[in-house]
Amino acid sequence: MRRRILLSILAVVTFTTLVLGIPLMYTAWLWVEDITRNDLQSRLDRIAAEIIAQEGEAGMVSGPLDTSSVRLLVPDGGLLVIVYPTPQDSASRADIGARTVEHALVESLSMGTSGSLRLEVPSDEMRERQKQAVGAVGLVVIASMAAGTAVAVITARRLADPLRDVAARAARLAEGDFRPDPRRHGIPELDRVSDVLDSATVEIAIRLQRERALVADVSHQLRSRLTAVRLRLDELSVHADPAVVDEAEEAMAQVDRLTIAIDDLVRASRVEGAVSGVALSVVDELSTVIAEWQRPFEDAGRSLRLGGDAALRAPVTGSRLREAVTVLVDNALVHGGGVCTVSVRMVRGVGDREPSVCVEVADEGRGVSNDLAPHIFDRGFSGAGSTGVGLALARALVEADGGRLELQRRSPALFALFLAAVENVVEPQREPVGEPR
């Protein structure tokens, strides 16, 4: 931005200086010539007065013309030609000064019946003074441009630096740095923005503190209730009926997994930054989700499969990835049909995008209606009587790790989850989980 401001001001200064400087230099050139010609004309007027004083009553010079006083008025290297009347009705001519003048500057004066005068002087001296005058004006123009450049640099810095500081403050605020900045720049508009940022910083910090406290309280209450449920299930694990024991143990495993998921989500919400920075194997993380949902799909007479390259890794938070895919798998179980396939593959970047790890969740159901598709990720919007929170939560979890979640195909439904890829040595491809042999 500083460059654009600087170039704009310099363009205006240069245009203004040239528009005023060129005519001013031309005017200085003509001004020196006018001064020289006025001086020659003044000399001719004084010479004419001397000659007229020597004329008699008849308006003629009766004797030899006295040129002693006239010679003093002829510049060095100049030539004065005097034509005056005599009593013999003929005009006489007198040349005073140099015989010839090269590059002459000529001024003449008519004295009527008293004759005429012509004064020639070398123009070299006048041209030299003209060049000096133009040079002086040029120096003034250059000095004006230098001063304008200095003003442009100072102005650009004064405008660009505060804007860059305010932008940096906004970036730090987006990164979670809520420290106030007391610096002000003396520009009322930007200082007002800084004041608003300070107010927003305090407000956001207070809200985040409240939300974290609420999350901590909710997670504590959930863990307490889950502990109570586990104790009740633990009593059922010693039941005489083996079927009851199996169901109790399965329920306790679910409670344990839910407790771990809650702890992971709470821990991830307290970590600064969007991405944990630890590269995890996507297939390994999703295998636990597939194992957990195998039984519900089997009860519904359907199958759930996982396929992909175990070497594909992404810098994500494991709990967020598992919860996001869990939402998609649950959505496929409730609203979809046929085989549900979770596949992991590498997607090459298009345009400026880097290569990504793509997690696709697809089923063989009727898919998403055209009316529902544009709003499927809107919180609270649902076309099947559900809460409309699941897909919005899944997208929020994915975006928290710097990824994105999209509906790639409406019918049959295909959801694609894109994560930043980490280059790894290719390992043998894993056999799909749940694939019948």
N, C-alpha and C positions, 0 to 999 in steps of 0.2 A: 504494500500500500504506500509505503514511503516513496518508492520509486515512481508510482503513478502521480502522487502529489507533486514530487519534485519535477518530473517531466512536464506536468501541466503548467506549473508556475514558470518554469524556464521557457516554455513555448510562448506564454503571454509576454514575459519580459523581452525575449528576443524579438517577437513581432513588433511590440511597442517601440523598442529601441531602433529597429530598422526603419519603421515608418517615420519616426521623428528624426533619426540620425542622418539618413540619406538626404532629405530635403535641407537639413541644417548644414550639411557639408556643401551642398550646391549653393546655398545662400551665402556661406562664408566665401566661397570662390568668387561669386559675383560681387560681394561686398568689397573685397580687396581691389577688384578691377574698378569699381565705382569710385573708391577713394583715390586711386591713381589718376583716373580720368578727371576727377574734380580738381585734383592738384594741378594737372596740366591746363585745365580750363582757367583756373585762377591765375596761373602764370601768363596765359594769353591775354587775359583781361588787363593785367598790369602792364604788359608789353604794349598793348593797344593804347593804353592811356599815355605811355611815354611817347609813342609815335605821333599821336594826335596833338600832343603838346608842342611838337616841332613844326606843325603845319602853320602856314601863314593865314592871312585873312581870306585868301582864295581857296583855302582847303587843300593846298598842295605844299609839298616840301620844296622850298626854293633852293636849297643848297644841299650839300652832302648830308646824308642821314647819319645822325650821331647814334652809334650803336654801343657805346661804352656802358651805358646803364642797362641796356637790354641784354648784353652778354651774361650778366650775373643771374638772369632769370632762366637761362637755358641750362637744363640738367647736363651732367657729365655724359658724353657720348651721344648727346642729342643734336638735332638739326632744326634750326628755325629758318623758315622761308618767309621773307617779308615782301609783299607786293604793294607799292605805294605810288600815287600819281605825282607827276612832275609838271612844271609849267609848259613844257614842250608837248603837252597833250599825249604823252606817252607814259606807260607804266614802267617803273623801275623795279628791279628785284634785287634783294640782298639776302645772301645765305650766311647764316651764322652757326658755327659749331662744326660738327663732323661732316665730312663730305657725303658719306652714305651711312645708313643705319640698317643693320640686318634685323629681321624679325621686329619691324618697327610697330610701335603703338602710336597712332596718329590722332591728333586733335587739331581742329581748324576753327578759325574765327573770322567772320566777315565784318569789315568795318564800313560797309557801304561805299560811299564815294572816296573814302580814305584808304581803300585797298583791302587786303586780306592777310591773314596770318595762318601758317601751318607749322605745327610743332610735332616733330617725330622724336621718339625716344625708344631705346631698346626695351623690349618686353620681358627680357630674361629676369630682371630684378622683380618685376611684378609677378611673374610666374612662380618665382621662388617664394615670395610672400604668400601667394595663393596656396602653394603646397604646405607651407608652414601652418596657415590658418586651417586648412583641411585636416592636417595632422593633429592639430590641437583639438579640433572637434572630434576627430576619430578617437583620440585618447579619452575625451570626455565620454564618448559612447561606450568605449571598452570599460571605463571605470563604472559607468552606469550598469553595464551587463554584469560586471563582477559583483557590484553591490546587490543587484537583483538576484544573482546566483546565491550569494551568502544569505540573503533574506529567504530565498526558496529553500535552502538546506535547513535553516533554523525552523522555518514554518513547517516543513515536511516532518522534521524530527519532533516538533512540538505537537503535531497532530497524530503522527503515526505511532510514536512510542506510547502515548497514553492508550490508544486503541488496542495496541498489542498487549499492554499490561491488563486491560480490562478483559480481553479475550483469554489471556492466560489465567486470570482469576476464574472466569467461567469454566475453563477446562479443568482447573484444579477442583472446582466445586463438583463438576461431573464425576471426577475421580474419587470423590469422597473426602477431600480436604476442606474442612469447614472452619479453618482458622480465619478470623477477620483480618483485613488488610487496611491499615490506617492511612495509606498513601492516597493523596489527592493531587490532581494535576493542574488546578487553576482554571479548568474549562468547565463552566457550570453544567453543561449537558452530560459530560463524562463523569463529573463528580456526582451528579444525580444517579447515574447508572451504578457507580461504586456504592453509593448509599443503599440503593435497592438490593445490590448483591449482598451487602453486609446484613441487611434485614432478612433476606432470603436464606443466608447461611445460618443465622440463628434459628429461624423457623424450621428449616429442614433438619438441623441437628437435634432440636427438641423433639420433632416428630419421629425421627429415627430412634432416638433414645426411648421414646414411649413404645414404638413398635417392637423394638428388641426386648423391652421389658415384658410386653404382652406376649411375644413369642416364647420367652422363657417361662412365663407363668402357665401358658397353655401347654407347652411341652411337659412341664412338671405335672400338671393335672392329668395329662394323657398317660404319662408313665405311671402315675399312681393308680389310675384306673386299670391300665394294662397289667400292672403287678397284681391287682386284686383279681382280675380275670384269670391270670395264670395260676394263682393259688387255688381258685376254684377248679380249674382244669387239672391241676396237679392231684387233687383229691379223686378226680375221675380216672386218673391213670392207674389207680390200684383197684379198679372195678373188676368184678369177676368175669364180666362179659368181654372177650377179646375184641369184639367190634367196637365197643365203647372205648376201650383203651386205645385202639388205633386212631379213632376219631379225636380223642383227647390229645394224644401226642401230636397229631397233625395240627390241631388247633393251637397247641402250645408253640409249635414251630412257626405258625403264622404270627402269633403274638410276638415271638422273639424277633422275627424279621421286621415286623412293624415297629418294634421298639428301636431296632438298629436304624431303620429308615428315618424315624423321627430324630434320633440323635445326630445322624448324618446331615439332615436338612437344617437343624438348628446350628450345628457346627459350621456348615457352609454359609449360612446367612450371616455369621459373625466374621467371616474371612473378608478382608479388604480385597477389592478387585473382582472382576467378573469371572476370570478363569483361574483355577487353582494352580495351573502351571505344571501339574504332574501329568505326564502322558500315560494314559491307561489303554489297555487293550479293549476295544469296543465290544468284540465278540465275547470276551471273558466276562465283562460287566453284564451283558444282556443274557448270558446263559442262566444266571440266577433267576431273572425275570421269567424266562421260558419255563424253567423247572417249576416255579411257583404256580404258573397258569396252565400247566399241562392237565392237571386234574379237572379244573372247571371246563376246559374244552372237551375233554373225554366224556364228562357227564352230559355235555350238550351234544354228543355224537359228532364232534368235529375234531380236527387235528391242528396243532400249532407247531410250526417249524422255524428253525433258526439256521441260517446259512451265511457263509462269508469267510473272509480271510482273517485269521486270528492275528496276523502280523500288523493289521491296520490299527494304528494308535492315534489318540486325539487328546489334547490337553483339556480335559473336562473334569467336572466334579462327578464322581461316580453316583452319588445319591440322586443328583439332579437328572442325570442321564437315565437311570433306572426308573425314576418316577415318571419322567416324560414318556418313555416307551410303555410303561405300565398303563398309563392313561390311554395310549393308542391301542394297545392290546385289549384292554377292557372295552373300549369303544367298538372294536371289531367283534368281540364276543357278544355284546348286547345288540348292536345294530347291524352287524354284518352276517355273512353266511359262508359256508364251505370252508376250505382250508385257509388258515391265516398264516402268512409267510412273513418272517422278519429276516431281511437280508442286509448284509453289510458289504459295501464295495467302495472302491476309489472312483471319484469323479474328477476328471481333469478340468482345470479352470477355463472359463470362457471370458475373453476380454481381459479385464484387469484382475479378475478373481484368481485366487490361488487354488491349487488342488484341494479337494475336500473329501472327507469321509462321509459317505451317504448311508443313512440307515432308512430302509424302506419297509413300511408296514402295509401289507395289502391283504385283502380277503376277496371272496367270490360272491359277495352279497349284491344287493341292488344298488348300493352306492349312495351318493349324496345328491339330493334334488337340486335343481337349478336355482330354486328360491333360497335354499339354505346355504349353498356353497359360498356366496360372497360374505356371509356373516358367521361362518362356522367357527371362527376363532374369537368372536365377540363374546365378552363375558356376559352371562345371563341370557344368551340367545340360544334357544334349543327348539328343534322341530319334533322331538320325540318325548316330550314331557319330562325331561331330565332338568338338572339345575343349570346347565349351560356353563359350568365352571371348568370342567375337566380339560377341554382342548385349550381354553385360554390359559389355564395353569401350565399345561405342557409347553405351550409356546413361550411363556414367561420363563420357565426353567431353562429351556434351550437358549433363549436369548441372553440369559444371565451368564452363560458360559461362552458368549460370543458366537453362537450358532444361529440357525434359523429353521423354522418349521413351516412347511408348505403342503397344501393339498395339490398333488401333482396330477391326479386323475379323479374324476368324479364317479364314474361307473365302469367297472367296480372301483371302489374307493382305494386310493393309493396315497398314503402320507409319506413325505420324504423329510428326513431330518439331516441337515448338513452341518458338519463339524470341521474345524480346522484340522488339517492332516499333519502328521509327523512322519517323516521318511524313516522307514525301517527296512531291515533285511527281510525279504519275502520268505515266509514260512509255509510249509505245506498247508493246503486249504483244509479247514475243519469240516468234518462230516456234519450235515444238518442235524440239529437236535430235534428229536421227535420224528424223524423220517423213518418210515417202516423199512425194514431190511428184508 
